[in-house]
Amino acid sequence: MLEPKNHWADTSKEVFTAHRLDDHISADIIIVGGGFTGCSAALEVAKSGAKVVVIEAHGIGYGGSGRNVGLVNAGLWLPPDDIISRIGKKDGVHLITSLSLAPQEVFNLIKTYQIQCNPVQSGTLHCAHSTSGFKDLIQRHSQWKALGAPVELLGAQETQKLIGTKLYYGALWDHRAGTIQPLDYCKGLARAAVAKGAEVYENSPVLSVRKNHALWQAVTEYGSVNAPRILFCTNAYQDKIHQKPRGKTTIINYFQAVTNSISNDQWADILAQGQGCWDTAMIMTSLRKSVDNRLILGAIGTPVGLGRRIHLNWAKRKIKSLFPSLPDVSLEAFWFGEIAMSNNYIPKIQRLGDQSYEIFGFSGRGIGPGTVLGTAMGKYLMTEDEDYLPIPITQGYSERSRAGKTLFFEMASRAFHFATR
């Protein structure tokens, strides 16, 4: 029977473990959440010599960071012109420029700290699922080329040569991007932060946060941390531990299914250069190869209850339609995670109170933007210089009909996966 099991956890090479917080300690900065953003921020703060404490409710990378597809992309889901239209030219250009450098920042950190996460920087492919999807890619290509980005628009035949399927109408090849084992990357960031002096505590859910005079106090079941500054990096995996309203977004579930190991001969014409892929459909599909020669297929949807049969049966059909040359391939396991989809698809840095902040709303782009915003926020917390930040700090984020949007995406994904043969 197909098991609910995270392949990234099963194949992890980075060794990182931390104790539970069982003492009452002080720090310069508290970070709640041990994902890409929290660990990047902790590393940057620790490099400055300040004392930073990371509190993680489960294990490092437990949330979206350890359930990620592992595509290290530049920018956001939105094309550059859409970003500018939504937040203005000055802020938009600054954010686009910062996130254009995100893949290189990620791969530089991997190299500097020797993170064992199977990095492959051969680009990613944004694939057109239809003629309208290809028109969208033409516009994206034009906008990125105008900014000098190393992107290449491929036709159907060129796309087929790289991926090994006839299903796509073309693709946008971003040469800045690549793939990683996401859980190992997150663990490697935590390991690097600890080596620089950070303190990390796992299995320590925060029960309450309160302000005592000039200090914030985060309380766990067995301990507490006091510090003048606190940063929440829980994104979609929020809790109710702050007395002020935190930014709550639409939540979209995304699942991945992994196949049995495929022979090298069978891989010869499939993802031959190792690019990770995703398509232009509203109910998006992703595709990549793992280091142990398995195919990983992902899509929007929650594979539990009735959704389990619908989504996983679709995944089996999808692989056969993509790659008819793989008749003996079967699914071995699946897992899923939550995506925090902000109201305009742009991440947020929100001020919650005096020296209290949160970062959220990556809308499915956690690796590059999470690393960049976490690192930048680490610098800001030490200097209060907003020039370090890729986006301005906001306050009072709100979003209408969050529950309705969440339900819409799940129902739409079920309908699409049920009907798609």
C-alpha beads as a LAMMPS data file, in Angstrom:
LAMMPS data file: protein, C-alpha beads

421 atoms
420 bonds

1 atom types
1 bond types

-500.0 500.0 xlo xhi
-500.0 500.0 ylo yhi
-500.0 500.0 zlo zhi

Masses

1 110.0

Atoms # bond

1 1 1 0.000 0.000 0.000
2 1 1 1.197 3.507 -0.845
3 1 1 2.606 5.030 2.351
4 1 1 2.452 8.628 3.605
5 1 1 6.192 9.150 4.027
6 1 1 8.518 12.084 3.285
7 1 1 11.240 10.945 0.895
8 1 1 13.444 13.884 1.874
9 1 1 13.520 12.682 5.485
10 1 1 14.258 9.112 4.362
11 1 1 17.228 10.191 2.211
12 1 1 18.626 12.971 4.397
13 1 1 22.420 13.164 4.600
14 1 1 22.812 16.253 6.774
15 1 1 22.956 15.288 10.438
16 1 1 21.417 17.843 12.757
17 1 1 19.770 17.314 16.114
18 1 1 19.121 19.698 18.964
19 1 1 17.895 19.385 22.534
20 1 1 14.567 20.517 23.896
21 1 1 14.549 23.889 25.616
22 1 1 14.444 23.007 29.317
23 1 1 15.999 26.098 30.903
24 1 1 15.276 29.797 31.356
25 1 1 17.761 31.736 29.233
26 1 1 18.413 35.160 27.719
27 1 1 19.422 36.213 24.218
28 1 1 19.677 39.237 21.945
29 1 1 17.143 37.860 19.443
30 1 1 14.524 35.100 19.576
31 1 1 13.533 33.370 16.332
32 1 1 10.434 31.180 16.359
33 1 1 10.488 28.625 13.532
34 1 1 13.341 26.548 12.142
35 1 1 12.720 26.623 8.395
36 1 1 14.643 28.312 5.570
37 1 1 13.774 31.806 6.789
38 1 1 14.419 31.286 10.487
39 1 1 17.677 29.402 9.967
40 1 1 18.943 31.968 7.417
41 1 1 18.175 34.797 9.825
42 1 1 19.846 32.941 12.707
43 1 1 22.980 32.329 10.653
44 1 1 23.251 35.989 9.734
45 1 1 22.731 37.171 13.330
46 1 1 25.192 34.603 14.695
47 1 1 27.837 35.762 12.217
48 1 1 27.628 39.231 13.796
49 1 1 28.459 37.814 17.220
50 1 1 25.059 38.483 18.786
51 1 1 23.291 35.744 20.738
52 1 1 20.374 34.315 18.799
53 1 1 18.071 31.506 19.933
54 1 1 15.934 29.510 17.504
55 1 1 12.908 27.699 18.934
56 1 1 11.350 25.008 16.733
57 1 1 8.146 23.233 17.714
58 1 1 9.145 19.985 15.994
59 1 1 12.413 19.311 14.170
60 1 1 14.372 21.638 11.896
61 1 1 12.638 21.774 8.514
62 1 1 9.466 20.127 9.820
63 1 1 7.100 22.466 7.964
64 1 1 7.103 23.632 4.363
65 1 1 10.892 23.768 4.205
66 1 1 11.234 20.016 4.637
67 1 1 8.270 19.230 2.358
68 1 1 9.366 21.510 -0.478
69 1 1 9.784 20.451 -4.123
70 1 1 13.383 21.664 -3.967
71 1 1 13.373 24.085 -6.917
72 1 1 15.737 27.021 -6.310
73 1 1 14.133 29.685 -8.491
74 1 1 14.788 33.369 -9.070
75 1 1 11.959 35.793 -8.416
76 1 1 8.368 34.981 -7.488
77 1 1 5.451 33.249 -9.214
78 1 1 4.530 36.659 -10.591
79 1 1 6.329 37.987 -13.682
80 1 1 8.365 41.181 -13.086
81 1 1 5.825 43.633 -14.523
82 1 1 3.085 42.254 -12.258
83 1 1 5.269 42.759 -9.191
84 1 1 5.853 46.400 -10.139
85 1 1 2.155 46.988 -10.806
86 1 1 1.233 45.634 -7.367
87 1 1 3.783 47.337 -5.121
88 1 1 5.095 50.233 -7.225
89 1 1 8.165 50.737 -9.353
90 1 1 10.695 51.572 -6.623
91 1 1 9.805 48.710 -4.271
92 1 1 9.088 46.363 -7.168
93 1 1 12.445 46.860 -8.860
94 1 1 14.238 46.477 -5.529
95 1 1 12.435 43.199 -4.772
96 1 1 12.968 41.826 -8.295
97 1 1 16.675 42.678 -8.163
98 1 1 17.092 41.071 -4.736
99 1 1 15.270 37.857 -5.668
100 1 1 17.033 37.609 -9.034
101 1 1 20.175 36.927 -7.000
102 1 1 18.443 34.397 -4.732
103 1 1 19.634 31.194 -6.467
104 1 1 23.240 32.299 -6.372
105 1 1 22.912 33.257 -2.709
106 1 1 21.538 29.789 -1.942
107 1 1 24.245 27.972 -3.889
108 1 1 26.948 30.169 -2.329
109 1 1 25.732 29.242 1.162
110 1 1 25.736 25.583 0.187
111 1 1 29.334 25.854 -1.000
112 1 1 30.558 27.985 1.910
113 1 1 29.142 25.709 4.602
114 1 1 29.528 22.442 2.675
115 1 1 25.829 21.614 2.973
116 1 1 25.148 18.077 1.745
117 1 1 21.945 18.724 -0.209
118 1 1 22.682 17.446 -3.743
119 1 1 22.818 20.882 -5.421
120 1 1 22.358 20.921 -9.208
121 1 1 22.493 24.373 -10.815
122 1 1 21.412 23.483 -14.336
123 1 1 18.361 25.747 -14.336
124 1 1 14.644 25.098 -14.045
125 1 1 11.977 24.775 -16.731
126 1 1 8.630 26.562 -16.535
127 1 1 6.565 24.441 -18.920
128 1 1 3.587 25.498 -21.038
129 1 1 0.670 23.125 -20.489
130 1 1 -1.353 24.786 -23.293
131 1 1 -1.108 27.368 -26.064
132 1 1 -2.293 30.048 -23.633
133 1 1 0.385 28.889 -21.207
134 1 1 3.023 29.343 -23.907
135 1 1 1.767 32.895 -24.572
136 1 1 2.279 33.590 -20.864
137 1 1 5.848 32.277 -21.103
138 1 1 6.534 34.556 -24.087
139 1 1 5.581 37.560 -21.955
140 1 1 7.651 36.366 -19.006
141 1 1 10.625 35.773 -21.280
142 1 1 10.352 39.282 -22.724
143 1 1 10.143 40.885 -19.288
144 1 1 13.084 38.947 -17.865
145 1 1 15.250 39.563 -20.950
146 1 1 14.577 43.288 -20.610
147 1 1 16.143 43.014 -17.149
148 1 1 19.153 41.117 -18.502
149 1 1 18.246 37.758 -16.952
150 1 1 19.764 34.589 -18.498
151 1 1 16.460 33.040 -19.579
152 1 1 15.755 31.106 -22.761
153 1 1 12.428 30.435 -24.469
154 1 1 12.182 26.889 -25.832
155 1 1 9.775 25.457 -28.368
156 1 1 7.979 22.140 -28.039
157 1 1 10.736 20.052 -29.640
158 1 1 13.517 21.633 -27.570
159 1 1 11.446 21.096 -24.431
160 1 1 10.873 17.463 -25.345
161 1 1 14.620 16.885 -25.691
162 1 1 15.270 18.222 -22.172
163 1 1 12.325 16.613 -20.361
164 1 1 11.561 13.553 -22.484
165 1 1 7.820 14.155 -22.950
166 1 1 5.639 15.466 -25.780
167 1 1 3.013 16.963 -23.485
168 1 1 4.386 20.489 -23.250
169 1 1 4.055 23.301 -25.800
170 1 1 7.344 24.886 -24.797
171 1 1 9.249 26.066 -21.730
172 1 1 11.074 28.996 -20.177
173 1 1 14.553 27.884 -19.121
174 1 1 15.981 29.977 -16.283
175 1 1 19.719 29.319 -16.171
176 1 1 20.107 30.986 -12.752
177 1 1 18.064 28.325 -11.012
178 1 1 18.511 24.691 -9.946
179 1 1 17.467 21.955 -7.543
180 1 1 18.432 20.829 -4.049
181 1 1 17.368 18.348 -1.395
182 1 1 15.375 20.925 0.595
183 1 1 15.338 19.295 4.029
184 1 1 19.101 18.828 3.947
185 1 1 19.567 22.457 2.921
186 1 1 17.509 23.569 5.912
187 1 1 19.412 21.292 8.283
188 1 1 22.688 22.561 6.831
189 1 1 21.698 26.155 7.522
190 1 1 20.891 25.222 11.118
191 1 1 24.223 23.420 11.476
192 1 1 26.054 26.468 10.088
193 1 1 24.196 28.809 12.444
194 1 1 25.118 26.689 15.468
195 1 1 28.759 26.611 14.338
196 1 1 28.684 30.432 14.381
197 1 1 27.265 30.512 17.913
198 1 1 23.480 30.293 17.520
199 1 1 21.481 28.167 19.953
200 1 1 18.797 25.951 18.376
201 1 1 16.141 24.058 20.308
202 1 1 13.880 21.434 18.732
203 1 1 10.644 19.844 19.973
204 1 1 9.934 23.014 21.931
205 1 1 6.588 24.496 20.890
206 1 1 6.094 28.032 22.130
207 1 1 3.043 28.227 24.377
208 1 1 2.910 31.977 24.902
209 1 1 4.759 35.194 24.112
210 1 1 4.529 38.284 26.271
211 1 1 6.328 41.573 26.762
212 1 1 7.936 42.130 30.164
213 1 1 9.145 45.728 30.263
214 1 1 11.836 45.950 27.529
215 1 1 12.062 42.201 26.919
216 1 1 10.012 39.687 24.973
217 1 1 9.570 36.342 26.666
218 1 1 8.807 33.175 24.697
219 1 1 7.578 30.425 27.016
220 1 1 7.723 26.693 26.237
221 1 1 6.557 23.784 28.364
222 1 1 9.916 23.352 30.075
223 1 1 11.722 26.654 29.592
224 1 1 11.699 30.234 28.324
225 1 1 13.807 32.782 26.445
226 1 1 14.009 36.514 27.135
227 1 1 15.260 38.929 24.477
228 1 1 14.646 42.515 23.348
229 1 1 13.734 41.381 19.800
230 1 1 11.659 38.504 18.425
231 1 1 11.063 37.244 14.884
232 1 1 8.357 34.756 13.855
233 1 1 9.247 32.561 10.861
234 1 1 6.471 29.973 10.912
235 1 1 4.832 31.025 7.602
236 1 1 1.947 28.587 6.829
237 1 1 2.589 26.654 10.046
238 1 1 1.360 29.387 12.365
239 1 1 0.370 29.069 15.943
240 1 1 -1.653 31.312 18.250
241 1 1 1.041 32.566 20.539
242 1 1 1.063 36.309 19.962
243 1 1 -1.269 38.751 21.598
244 1 1 -1.546 40.835 18.439
245 1 1 -3.157 39.489 15.232
246 1 1 -0.602 37.824 13.003
247 1 1 -0.798 37.727 9.234
248 1 1 -3.133 34.934 8.181
249 1 1 -3.207 33.862 4.560
250 1 1 -4.944 31.450 2.233
251 1 1 -3.447 27.981 2.796
252 1 1 -2.860 25.709 -0.173
253 1 1 -1.781 22.111 0.259
254 1 1 0.760 20.676 -2.148
255 1 1 1.572 16.978 -2.347
256 1 1 4.414 15.000 -3.877
257 1 1 4.646 11.345 -4.828
258 1 1 7.874 9.451 -5.406
259 1 1 8.379 6.417 -7.649
260 1 1 10.513 3.345 -7.284
261 1 1 14.127 3.655 -8.459
262 1 1 14.470 3.925 -12.243
263 1 1 17.431 2.481 -14.179
264 1 1 20.059 4.747 -15.733
265 1 1 19.082 3.509 -19.193
266 1 1 15.501 4.643 -18.646
267 1 1 16.695 8.029 -17.408
268 1 1 18.782 8.607 -20.549
269 1 1 16.046 10.625 -22.289
270 1 1 14.186 11.910 -19.217
271 1 1 15.325 15.115 -17.444
272 1 1 18.740 14.343 -18.880
273 1 1 20.343 17.570 -17.600
274 1 1 18.656 17.454 -14.195
275 1 1 16.353 20.468 -14.422
276 1 1 13.356 20.706 -12.145
277 1 1 10.057 21.587 -13.844
278 1 1 6.655 23.070 -13.117
279 1 1 3.861 24.037 -15.462
280 1 1 1.616 27.002 -16.222
281 1 1 -1.683 25.382 -15.182
282 1 1 -3.716 26.946 -12.361
283 1 1 -3.672 23.511 -10.694
284 1 1 0.070 23.317 -11.011
285 1 1 2.171 20.195 -11.518
286 1 1 5.895 19.859 -10.737
287 1 1 8.425 17.293 -11.859
288 1 1 11.994 16.462 -10.878
289 1 1 14.549 13.695 -10.434
290 1 1 15.929 12.690 -7.050
291 1 1 19.567 11.832 -6.430
292 1 1 18.619 8.163 -5.974
293 1 1 17.113 7.924 -9.482
294 1 1 13.453 8.365 -8.589
295 1 1 10.873 10.514 -10.280
296 1 1 9.078 12.982 -8.000
297 1 1 5.747 14.342 -9.206
298 1 1 3.956 17.079 -7.315
299 1 1 0.677 18.973 -7.570
300 1 1 -1.796 21.136 -5.672
301 1 1 -4.075 19.026 -3.479
302 1 1 -4.458 17.304 -0.126
303 1 1 -3.964 13.519 -0.352
304 1 1 -6.077 12.597 2.664
305 1 1 -9.656 11.337 2.927
306 1 1 -11.446 11.397 -0.410
307 1 1 -8.638 13.495 -1.833
308 1 1 -6.132 10.695 -1.324
309 1 1 -7.634 8.406 -3.952
310 1 1 -8.359 11.222 -6.417
311 1 1 -4.926 12.865 -6.254
312 1 1 -2.788 9.719 -6.109
313 1 1 -4.683 7.959 -8.892
314 1 1 -4.171 11.067 -11.006
315 1 1 -0.434 10.997 -10.205
316 1 1 -0.182 7.434 -11.532
317 1 1 -2.012 8.379 -14.734
318 1 1 0.038 11.548 -15.149
319 1 1 3.352 9.699 -15.045
320 1 1 2.136 7.261 -17.717
321 1 1 0.963 10.095 -19.952
322 1 1 4.199 12.032 -19.480
323 1 1 6.504 9.071 -19.970
324 1 1 4.959 6.110 -21.819
325 1 1 8.449 4.568 -21.914
326 1 1 8.202 3.900 -18.158
327 1 1 5.489 1.212 -18.032
328 1 1 6.863 -0.520 -14.936
329 1 1 7.214 2.551 -12.748
330 1 1 5.077 2.627 -9.611
331 1 1 4.567 5.075 -6.749
332 1 1 6.173 4.141 -3.425
333 1 1 5.354 7.012 -1.069
334 1 1 3.814 10.476 -0.834
335 1 1 3.844 13.499 1.434
336 1 1 2.366 16.998 1.481
337 1 1 2.890 20.412 2.991
338 1 1 1.186 23.771 3.367
339 1 1 1.782 26.899 1.289
340 1 1 0.941 30.361 2.680
341 1 1 -0.494 32.251 -0.302
342 1 1 -0.492 36.001 0.361
343 1 1 -3.236 38.243 -0.988
344 1 1 -1.030 39.630 -3.792
345 1 1 1.433 36.691 -4.046
346 1 1 4.252 38.782 -2.584
347 1 1 5.904 37.873 0.741
348 1 1 5.460 40.130 3.751
349 1 1 7.573 41.433 6.588
350 1 1 5.117 42.593 9.234
351 1 1 5.700 44.546 12.414
352 1 1 3.667 42.985 15.235
353 1 1 4.757 45.319 17.990
354 1 1 7.817 47.050 19.358
355 1 1 10.800 44.947 18.161
356 1 1 8.468 42.094 17.174
357 1 1 8.228 40.953 13.538
358 1 1 7.129 38.118 11.315
359 1 1 7.906 36.994 7.741
360 1 1 5.270 35.074 5.803
361 1 1 3.408 34.597 2.525
362 1 1 5.982 33.058 0.189
363 1 1 3.199 31.653 -2.007
364 1 1 5.175 28.516 -2.817
365 1 1 8.566 30.159 -3.337
366 1 1 10.234 29.326 -0.040
367 1 1 13.839 28.484 -0.844
368 1 1 15.188 31.576 -2.612
369 1 1 12.939 34.263 -1.115
370 1 1 13.039 32.591 2.319
371 1 1 16.829 32.622 2.299
372 1 1 17.064 36.199 1.016
373 1 1 14.438 37.639 3.371
374 1 1 15.756 35.694 6.354
375 1 1 19.322 36.872 5.752
376 1 1 18.187 40.454 5.187
377 1 1 16.036 40.411 8.311
378 1 1 18.992 39.147 10.317
379 1 1 20.944 42.219 9.214
380 1 1 18.022 44.523 9.935
381 1 1 17.534 43.167 13.453
382 1 1 21.149 44.008 14.245
383 1 1 21.176 47.483 12.652
384 1 1 17.544 48.650 12.178
385 1 1 18.651 49.761 8.710
386 1 1 15.715 49.134 6.366
387 1 1 17.980 49.453 3.324
388 1 1 18.913 45.813 3.934
389 1 1 15.317 44.688 3.374
390 1 1 14.084 43.636 -0.097
391 1 1 10.559 44.824 0.796
392 1 1 9.297 47.469 3.222
393 1 1 7.959 46.481 6.630
394 1 1 4.162 46.523 6.767
395 1 1 1.630 46.475 9.554
396 1 1 -1.919 45.181 9.900
397 1 1 -2.019 42.585 7.124
398 1 1 -5.503 41.272 6.407
399 1 1 -7.063 39.047 3.781
400 1 1 -10.697 38.406 2.952
401 1 1 -12.293 35.021 2.355
402 1 1 -9.217 33.017 3.308
403 1 1 -11.198 29.895 4.141
404 1 1 -13.160 30.171 0.913
405 1 1 -10.001 30.490 -1.182
406 1 1 -8.428 27.520 0.579
407 1 1 -11.510 25.413 -0.085
408 1 1 -11.672 26.579 -3.701
409 1 1 -8.143 25.396 -4.480
410 1 1 -8.751 22.000 -2.911
411 1 1 -12.071 21.459 -4.675
412 1 1 -10.640 22.716 -7.982
413 1 1 -7.655 20.389 -7.662
414 1 1 -9.917 17.406 -6.936
415 1 1 -12.138 18.193 -9.906
416 1 1 -9.143 18.655 -12.199
417 1 1 -7.385 15.502 -11.045
418 1 1 -10.573 13.441 -11.208
419 1 1 -11.331 14.562 -14.754
420 1 1 -7.807 14.510 -16.158
421 1 1 -6.852 11.267 -17.810

Bonds

1 1 1 2
2 1 2 3
3 1 3 4
4 1 4 5
5 1 5 6
6 1 6 7
7 1 7 8
8 1 8 9
9 1 9 10
10 1 10 11
11 1 11 12
12 1 12 13
13 1 13 14
14 1 14 15
15 1 15 16
16 1 16 17
17 1 17 18
18 1 18 19
19 1 19 20
20 1 20 21
21 1 21 22
22 1 22 23
23 1 23 24
24 1 24 25
25 1 25 26
26 1 26 27
27 1 27 28
28 1 28 29
29 1 29 30
30 1 30 31
31 1 31 32
32 1 32 33
33 1 33 34
34 1 34 35
35 1 35 36
36 1 36 37
37 1 37 38
38 1 38 39
39 1 39 40
40 1 40 41
41 1 41 42
42 1 42 43
43 1 43 44
44 1 44 45
45 1 45 46
46 1 46 47
47 1 47 48
48 1 48 49
49 1 49 50
50 1 50 51
51 1 51 52
52 1 52 53
53 1 53 54
54 1 54 55
55 1 55 56
56 1 56 57
57 1 57 58
58 1 58 59
59 1 59 60
60 1 60 61
61 1 61 62
62 1 62 63
63 1 63 64
64 1 64 65
65 1 65 66
66 1 66 67
67 1 67 68
68 1 68 69
69 1 69 70
70 1 70 71
71 1 71 72
72 1 72 73
73 1 73 74
74 1 74 75
75 1 75 76
76 1 76 77
77 1 77 78
78 1 78 79
79 1 79 80
80 1 80 81
81 1 81 82
82 1 82 83
83 1 83 84
84 1 84 85
85 1 85 86
86 1 86 87
87 1 87 88
88 1 88 89
89 1 89 90
90 1 90 91
91 1 91 92
92 1 92 93
93 1 93 94
94 1 94 95
95 1 95 96
96 1 96 97
97 1 97 98
98 1 98 99
99 1 99 100
100 1 100 101
101 1 101 102
102 1 102 103
103 1 103 104
104 1 104 105
105 1 105 106
106 1 106 107
107 1 107 108
108 1 108 109
109 1 109 110
110 1 110 111
111 1 111 112
112 1 112 113
113 1 113 114
114 1 114 115
115 1 115 116
116 1 116 117
117 1 117 118
118 1 118 119
119 1 119 120
120 1 120 121
121 1 121 122
122 1 122 123
123 1 123 124
124 1 124 125
125 1 125 126
126 1 126 127
127 1 127 128
128 1 128 129
129 1 129 130
130 1 130 131
131 1 131 132
132 1 132 133
133 1 133 134
134 1 134 135
135 1 135 136
136 1 136 137
137 1 137 138
138 1 138 139
139 1 139 140
140 1 140 141
141 1 141 142
142 1 142 143
143 1 143 144
144 1 144 145
145 1 145 146
146 1 146 147
147 1 147 148
148 1 148 149
149 1 149 150
150 1 150 151
151 1 151 152
152 1 152 153
153 1 153 154
154 1 154 155
155 1 155 156
156 1 156 157
157 1 157 158
158 1 158 159
159 1 159 160
160 1 160 161
161 1 161 162
162 1 162 163
163 1 163 164
164 1 164 165
165 1 165 166
166 1 166 167
167 1 167 168
168 1 168 169
169 1 169 170
170 1 170 171
171 1 171 172
172 1 172 173
173 1 173 174
174 1 174 175
175 1 175 176
176 1 176 177
177 1 177 178
178 1 178 179
179 1 179 180
180 1 180 181
181 1 181 182
182 1 182 183
183 1 183 184
184 1 184 185
185 1 185 186
186 1 186 187
187 1 187 188
188 1 188 189
189 1 189 190
190 1 190 191
191 1 191 192
192 1 192 193
193 1 193 194
194 1 194 195
195 1 195 196
196 1 196 197
197 1 197 198
198 1 198 199
199 1 199 200
200 1 200 201
201 1 201 202
202 1 202 203
203 1 203 204
204 1 204 205
205 1 205 206
206 1 206 207
207 1 207 208
208 1 208 209
209 1 209 210
210 1 210 211
211 1 211 212
212 1 212 213
213 1 213 214
214 1 214 215
215 1 215 216
216 1 216 217
217 1 217 218
218 1 218 219
219 1 219 220
220 1 220 221
221 1 221 222
222 1 222 223
223 1 223 224
224 1 224 225
225 1 225 226
226 1 226 227
227 1 227 228
228 1 228 229
229 1 229 230
230 1 230 231
231 1 231 232
232 1 232 233
233 1 233 234
234 1 234 235
235 1 235 236
236 1 236 237
237 1 237 238
238 1 238 239
239 1 239 240
240 1 240 241
241 1 241 242
242 1 242 243
243 1 243 244
244 1 244 245
245 1 245 246
246 1 246 247
247 1 247 248
248 1 248 249
249 1 249 250
250 1 250 251
251 1 251 252
252 1 252 253
253 1 253 254
254 1 254 255
255 1 255 256
256 1 256 257
257 1 257 258
258 1 258 259
259 1 259 260
260 1 260 261
261 1 261 262
262 1 262 263
263 1 263 264
264 1 264 265
265 1 265 266
266 1 266 267
267 1 267 268
268 1 268 269
269 1 269 270
270 1 270 271
271 1 271 272
272 1 272 273
273 1 273 274
274 1 274 275
275 1 275 276
276 1 276 277
277 1 277 278
278 1 278 279
279 1 279 280
280 1 280 281
281 1 281 282
282 1 282 283
283 1 283 284
284 1 284 285
285 1 285 286
286 1 286 287
287 1 287 288
288 1 288 289
289 1 289 290
290 1 290 291
291 1 291 292
292 1 292 293
293 1 293 294
294 1 294 295
295 1 295 296
296 1 296 297
297 1 297 298
298 1 298 299
299 1 299 300
300 1 300 301
301 1 301 302
302 1 302 303
303 1 303 304
304 1 304 305
305 1 305 306
306 1 306 307
307 1 307 308
308 1 308 309
309 1 309 310
310 1 310 311
311 1 311 312
312 1 312 313
313 1 313 314
314 1 314 315
315 1 315 316
316 1 316 317
317 1 317 318
318 1 318 319
319 1 319 320
320 1 320 321
321 1 321 322
322 1 322 323
323 1 323 324
324 1 324 325
325 1 325 326
326 1 326 327
327 1 327 328
328 1 328 329
329 1 329 330
330 1 330 331
331 1 331 332
332 1 332 333
333 1 333 334
334 1 334 335
335 1 335 336
336 1 336 337
337 1 337 338
338 1 338 339
339 1 339 340
340 1 340 341
341 1 341 342
342 1 342 343
343 1 343 344
344 1 344 345
345 1 345 346
346 1 346 347
347 1 347 348
348 1 348 349
349 1 349 350
350 1 350 351
351 1 351 352
352 1 352 353
353 1 353 354
354 1 354 355
355 1 355 356
356 1 356 357
357 1 357 358
358 1 358 359
359 1 359 360
360 1 360 361
361 1 361 362
362 1 362 363
363 1 363 364
364 1 364 365
365 1 365 366
366 1 366 367
367 1 367 368
368 1 368 369
369 1 369 370
370 1 370 371
371 1 371 372
372 1 372 373
373 1 373 374
374 1 374 375
375 1 375 376
376 1 376 377
377 1 377 378
378 1 378 379
379 1 379 380
380 1 380 381
381 1 381 382
382 1 382 383
383 1 383 384
384 1 384 385
385 1 385 386
386 1 386 387
387 1 387 388
388 1 388 389
389 1 389 390
390 1 390 391
391 1 391 392
392 1 392 393
393 1 393 394
394 1 394 395
395 1 395 396
396 1 396 397
397 1 397 398
398 1 398 399
399 1 399 400
400 1 400 401
401 1 401 402
402 1 402 403
403 1 403 404
404 1 404 405
405 1 405 406
406 1 406 407
407 1 407 408
408 1 408 409
409 1 409 410
410 1 410 411
411 1 411 412
412 1 412 413
413 1 413 414
414 1 414 415
415 1 415 416
416 1 416 417
417 1 417 418
418 1 418 419
419 1 419 420
420 1 420 421
